């Protein structure tokens, strides 16, 4: 059976003077992304295909899923 996962990027607060597009994961966001990556790996839920924004916070989040 195919599964569809809808995920949002991990915590990425906006720093002063930073545009929304430039936002990176916070330390907390990195831990969140690692946690969901571990959960997905342990449950055999690693996606075959990812469609996402190319924003740094999104790319960083998904880098923890493999």
WOTA-V34821 format. One record per residue. N is the residue number from 0. NEAR is the number of other ideal C-beta (glycine too) atoms within 8 Angstrom. Layout:
BEGIN
n	near
N	NEAR
N	NEAR
END
This chain:
BEGIN
n	near
0	2
1	3
2	5
3	4
4	7
5	4
6	7
7	4
8	11
9	14
10	8
11	11
12	6
13	7
14	6
15	4
16	3
17	7
18	5
19	5
20	5
21	7
22	13
23	8
24	13
25	9
26	6
27	8
28	15
29	12
30	8
31	10
32	15
33	9
34	8
35	12
36	11
37	8
38	9
39	12
40	9
41	6
42	6
43	5
44	9
45	8
46	8
47	3
48	4
49	6
50	3
51	7
52	4
53	5
54	9
55	8
56	13
57	11
58	10
59	15
60	14
61	10
62	8
63	11
64	12
65	5
END
